[in-house]
Amino acid sequence: MSLRRLLLLLLVSLSLALRGFGQTLSAHRGEVQGGYNFMFYDPQDEAYASPSAHFPLLIFLHGASLCGTNLDKVKRYGPLDAISKGVGIDCYVLAPQNPGGSWNPQKVWRTVEWAKEHYHVDVTRIYVYGMSLGGYGTIDLAATYPDSLAAAMAICGGGSVADLSGLSRLPLWIIHGSADRAVSVSESQRVADAVRATGDDSRLIFTILPKVDHGMPARVFYLSVTYDWLFSHSTMDEDRPVCRDFEITRQMLQDAYDLLKDVDYERE
């Protein structure tokens, strides 16, 4: 085993050892009229109990394989699975479940309003990411609510809403594999072209990963760089610049994949 890989394993093991036991994951069905059923993760850190403190909210939009009515599906991959494996994601997590078809931005946002009403959500630090069908949902949500989202990351998806011009107003990272046969990289290219057509693509990052298929980008959810990038943004940032201090590469995805195989993670 290489020294680099050994260090990665040690870091993950340390993360597991330091995780607290106060977290709660709750299922919510039929609570939001005109919204989706959803899972909600509350870190329940001591700081989160303070009525004067507010904390980020991360929205996760899943792909087609997790559609349905069994809410446990949304734990199969993504942030809830990453948290169970010891990945530190220090924020509230909202994971709605799409019963089928395209994601509806308004229905997603109704669940966000629920979270804002029931938890100490920092409304200047609400983020969304998703892959495949969830990548489409991410683009559609960001295009519909660009001034309410601090940043968005769309993975191997595209866009469904007619008006994508709002995407130029928030930090947006689009990631797609060049070898994706399930959703062509041209779908993400079309979205990037729509942003550039506004005359302002200064907040856009478009990463095409060479020789990467449709499945491997799911490892983005397990990379700390993903959360470092998202959480580096706020709607209060002057002119809302995009952070370009991070990168995601094919090798990083491969390292994450190997790490998940090699470590004996404890599941909740």
Backbone torsions as a table, in degrees:
resi	resn	phi	psi	omega
1	MET	NA	133.5	-178.7
2	SER	-69.3	157.1	178.2
3	LEU	-60.8	-40.2	-179.5
4	ARG	-61.4	-43.2	-178.7
5	ARG	-68.6	-38.4	178.3
6	LEU	-62.0	-42.0	178.6
7	LEU	-63.1	-39.2	177.6
8	LEU	-61.5	-43.3	179.3
9	LEU	-63.3	-41.0	179.8
10	LEU	-65.1	-38.9	179.2
11	LEU	-64.4	-41.1	178.8
12	VAL	-67.0	-42.2	178.7
13	SER	-61.0	-40.0	177.6
14	LEU	-64.5	-40.7	178.7
15	SER	-60.7	-41.7	178.5
16	LEU	-63.0	-41.1	-177.2
17	ALA	-67.5	-29.5	-176.0
18	LEU	-89.8	-10.6	-178.3
19	ARG	-65.3	139.0	178.8
20	GLY	-82.1	177.9	-178.6
21	PHE	-115.6	14.0	-176.5
22	GLY	-92.6	2.2	-175.7
23	GLN	-70.3	149.6	174.0
24	THR	-129.8	140.5	174.7
25	LEU	-123.8	118.8	-174.7
26	SER	-121.9	145.5	178.5
27	ALA	-99.2	137.8	-176.9
28	HIS	-131.0	116.7	-177.9
29	ARG	-122.3	126.7	176.2
30	GLY	68.7	16.4	-177.5
31	GLU	-84.8	-24.1	-176.5
32	VAL	-114.0	109.3	-179.8
33	GLN	-63.2	127.9	-179.0
34	GLY	72.8	17.2	179.2
35	GLY	-119.8	-164.0	178.9
36	TYR	-103.9	157.5	162.8
37	ASN	-68.5	153.1	-175.0
38	PHE	-158.3	159.2	167.7
39	MET	-99.9	144.1	178.2
40	PHE	-131.2	129.4	179.6
41	TYR	-107.8	126.7	177.6
42	ASP	-119.7	113.8	-178.7
43	PRO	-59.1	-27.0	-178.8
44	GLN	52.0	34.2	169.3
45	ASP	-65.1	155.3	-178.9
46	GLU	-55.2	-36.7	-178.8
47	ALA	-65.3	-28.7	-177.0
48	TYR	-71.2	-15.9	-179.2
49	ALA	-81.8	-13.3	-179.0
50	SER	-72.5	125.4	-178.8
51	PRO	-67.9	-17.7	-178.3
52	SER	-91.2	-9.8	-177.4
53	ALA	-99.2	146.8	177.9
54	HIS	-131.1	150.0	-169.2
55	PHE	-135.5	158.3	-176.3
56	PRO	-64.0	156.1	174.6
57	LEU	-124.1	127.8	178.1
58	LEU	-110.9	124.9	177.7
59	ILE	-100.1	126.4	177.7
60	PHE	-111.7	122.8	177.6
61	LEU	-110.7	116.3	-173.5
62	HIS	-80.4	172.4	177.1
63	GLY	-89.8	-178.5	-172.5
64	ALA	-62.4	-29.7	-175.9
65	SER	-66.8	-19.1	-178.6
66	LEU	-100.8	3.6	177.8
67	CYS	-65.5	154.0	177.2
68	GLY	141.3	-154.1	-179.2
69	THR	-121.9	-0.4	176.3
70	ASN	-90.5	102.4	-174.5
71	LEU	-63.0	-23.5	179.2
72	ASP	-61.2	-21.5	179.8
73	LYS	-58.0	-34.9	-174.6
74	VAL	-70.3	-3.9	176.2
75	LYS	-95.0	0.5	-174.4
76	ARG	-71.0	-37.1	173.3
77	TYR	-151.0	167.4	-177.8
78	GLY	102.8	-163.4	-172.3
79	PRO	-65.3	-35.4	-179.4
80	LEU	-67.2	-38.8	175.5
81	ASP	-68.9	-40.1	179.6
82	ALA	-61.8	-42.3	178.9
83	ILE	-62.7	-41.2	179.8
84	SER	-65.1	-21.5	179.0
85	LYS	-92.9	2.5	176.3
86	GLY	99.0	3.3	176.8
87	VAL	-72.0	126.6	-177.8
88	GLY	-79.3	109.5	176.3
89	ILE	-123.0	95.4	-170.2
90	ASP	-88.2	78.7	179.3
91	CYS	-169.8	170.6	168.5
92	TYR	-72.6	146.7	176.3
93	VAL	-125.8	127.0	176.8
94	LEU	-111.3	118.8	-177.5
95	ALA	-124.3	87.0	178.0
96	PRO	-71.3	158.7	175.9
97	GLN	-115.8	126.4	177.4
98	ASN	-87.1	122.3	179.5
99	PRO	-70.2	-18.4	179.8
100	GLY	154.9	152.3	-178.6
101	GLY	86.7	-173.5	-178.9
102	SER	-69.1	151.7	172.7
103	TRP	-67.3	138.9	178.0
104	ASN	-103.5	114.2	-175.6
105	PRO	-57.5	-39.8	-178.6
106	GLN	-65.9	-38.8	178.8
107	LYS	-67.7	-38.2	175.9
108	VAL	-62.7	-44.5	-175.2
109	TRP	-67.5	-27.6	175.7
110	ARG	-64.0	-34.2	176.1
111	THR	-71.7	-32.2	175.0
112	VAL	-63.8	-42.5	178.1
113	GLU	-61.6	-36.1	175.8
114	TRP	-61.1	-46.3	-179.4
115	ALA	-62.1	-40.9	179.3
116	LYS	-64.4	-32.4	-179.2
117	GLU	-76.2	-33.8	-172.0
118	HIS	-101.6	-14.6	-177.3
119	TYR	-133.1	167.3	-178.4
120	HIS	-84.3	67.3	-177.1
121	VAL	-80.5	131.2	172.3
122	ASP	-79.0	105.6	-172.9
123	VAL	-69.6	-10.0	176.4
124	THR	-90.1	-4.1	-176.7
125	ARG	-135.3	63.2	175.0
126	ILE	-108.6	128.6	-172.9
127	TYR	-125.7	155.3	175.9
128	VAL	-138.0	140.8	169.6
129	TYR	-149.8	159.7	-179.8
130	GLY	-176.3	165.1	-178.7
131	MET	-129.2	154.1	178.9
132	SER	58.4	-119.5	174.4
133	LEU	-56.3	-36.8	176.7
134	GLY	-70.2	-24.5	173.3
135	GLY	-68.1	-41.7	173.6
136	TYR	-61.0	-45.4	-179.6
137	GLY	-61.4	-37.8	178.4
138	THR	-62.7	-46.9	178.7
139	ILE	-62.2	-44.1	-178.4
140	ASP	-65.0	-40.1	178.9
141	LEU	-67.2	-43.5	-179.0
142	ALA	-66.6	-36.4	178.6
143	ALA	-70.0	-29.7	-178.1
144	THR	-84.0	-35.3	-177.1
145	TYR	-127.0	53.0	-173.8
146	PRO	-65.3	-26.9	-177.3
147	ASP	-88.2	-8.3	-179.7
148	SER	-102.5	-12.7	-179.4
149	LEU	-106.0	134.2	-179.0
150	ALA	-75.4	-33.1	179.2
151	ALA	-168.6	159.6	-179.9
152	ALA	-140.6	144.6	175.8
153	MET	-129.6	115.8	-177.9
154	ALA	-109.6	122.4	-173.5
155	ILE	-114.2	125.9	177.8
156	CYS	39.8	52.1	178.6
157	GLY	-128.1	-139.3	-179.9
158	GLY	-171.8	-148.9	178.3
159	GLY	-141.9	143.3	-177.9
160	SER	-112.6	-29.6	-176.6
161	VAL	-71.1	152.7	-175.0
162	ALA	-69.7	-37.3	-175.1
163	ASP	-106.1	108.5	179.7
164	LEU	-102.9	6.4	-173.6
165	SER	-63.5	-28.0	-179.4
166	GLY	-64.5	-17.8	-177.9
167	LEU	-63.9	-21.2	180.0
168	SER	-74.6	-8.2	-173.5
169	ARG	-95.0	-7.3	-179.8
170	LEU	-134.0	155.7	174.9
171	PRO	-61.2	125.3	-175.5
172	LEU	-136.1	127.1	175.8
173	TRP	-116.5	117.1	177.0
174	ILE	-104.0	129.4	-178.8
175	ILE	-127.5	131.9	-179.9
176	HIS	-151.2	143.9	176.6
177	GLY	-86.2	139.6	-178.4
178	SER	-69.0	-23.1	-177.6
179	ALA	-101.2	20.1	-178.9
180	ASP	-72.9	117.0	179.1
181	ARG	-99.4	-11.8	179.2
182	ALA	-83.6	-44.8	175.3
183	VAL	-130.6	113.7	-176.6
184	SER	-62.0	143.3	176.6
185	VAL	-59.9	-19.1	178.6
186	SER	-64.4	-23.3	177.5
187	GLU	-67.3	-43.0	175.7
188	SER	-70.9	-35.1	178.3
189	GLN	-61.4	-38.7	178.9
190	ARG	-62.2	-40.0	178.4
191	VAL	-66.7	-45.5	178.6
192	ALA	-60.3	-40.0	178.4
193	ASP	-64.2	-35.8	178.8
194	ALA	-66.0	-38.1	176.6
195	VAL	-65.5	-45.2	-179.6
196	ARG	-64.3	-30.0	-180.0
197	ALA	-67.2	-18.6	177.7
198	THR	-73.6	-15.3	-176.8
199	GLY	90.1	-0.3	179.3
200	ASP	-140.0	97.0	176.3
201	ASP	-110.5	24.1	-175.5
202	SER	-68.3	-18.9	-178.9
203	ARG	-104.1	11.3	-177.0
204	LEU	-103.3	133.7	166.4
205	ILE	-120.5	126.7	-179.6
206	PHE	-124.7	109.8	-177.4
207	THR	-110.4	118.4	172.8
208	ILE	-102.6	117.7	-176.9
209	LEU	-90.2	116.3	-177.0
210	PRO	-65.6	137.0	175.3
211	LYS	61.0	26.6	178.5
212	VAL	-106.6	131.8	-177.2
213	ASP	-88.6	-162.3	-175.8
214	HIS	-78.1	-29.0	-173.2
215	GLY	-84.0	-38.6	-173.2
216	MET	-58.8	-36.1	-179.3
217	PRO	-60.2	-14.2	175.9
218	ALA	-60.7	-20.8	179.0
219	ARG	-69.6	-13.3	175.6
220	VAL	-56.2	-33.6	-177.7
221	PHE	-66.4	-15.1	-176.1
222	TYR	-106.6	6.1	-179.4
223	LEU	-97.4	132.1	178.6
224	SER	-64.5	-29.6	-179.8
225	VAL	-60.8	-30.7	178.6
226	THR	-59.1	-46.0	-176.8
227	TYR	-78.5	-33.3	174.8
228	ASP	-59.9	-42.2	-179.5
229	TRP	-68.9	-50.5	-178.5
230	LEU	-56.3	-51.1	-172.5
231	PHE	-74.2	-5.5	176.8
232	SER	-79.1	-2.1	-176.9
233	HIS	-114.2	150.9	174.9
234	SER	-146.2	149.7	176.4
235	THR	-68.6	-12.0	178.5
236	MET	-85.9	-7.9	179.1
237	ASP	-62.1	132.4	179.5
238	GLU	-63.2	124.4	-178.3
239	ASP	65.2	-0.2	174.4
240	ARG	50.6	56.8	179.6
241	PRO	-70.0	152.5	175.9
242	VAL	-86.6	141.1	176.9
243	CYS	-81.3	124.3	-179.5
244	ARG	-112.7	24.0	-176.6
245	ASP	-87.1	-1.3	-175.8
246	PHE	-124.5	158.2	174.3
247	GLU	-139.8	155.1	172.8
248	ILE	-127.2	124.4	-176.5
249	THR	-121.0	167.2	176.9
250	ARG	-59.9	-39.4	-179.4
251	GLN	-64.8	-38.1	178.0
252	MET	-63.4	-39.8	177.1
253	LEU	-65.4	-40.2	179.2
254	GLN	-65.3	-38.8	178.1
255	ASP	-63.8	-42.1	179.4
256	ALA	-62.9	-40.6	179.9
257	TYR	-63.0	-46.8	-179.8
258	ASP	-64.4	-39.6	-179.1
259	LEU	-62.1	-42.3	-179.8
260	LEU	-64.8	-31.0	178.6
261	LYS	-75.6	-35.2	-170.2
262	ASP	-85.9	-25.7	-177.3
263	VAL	-93.4	134.9	179.1
264	ASP	-86.8	82.9	-177.0
265	TYR	-73.5	146.9	173.8
266	GLU	-91.6	131.2	177.7
267	ARG	-99.8	147.4	176.9
268	GLU	-77.9	NA	NA
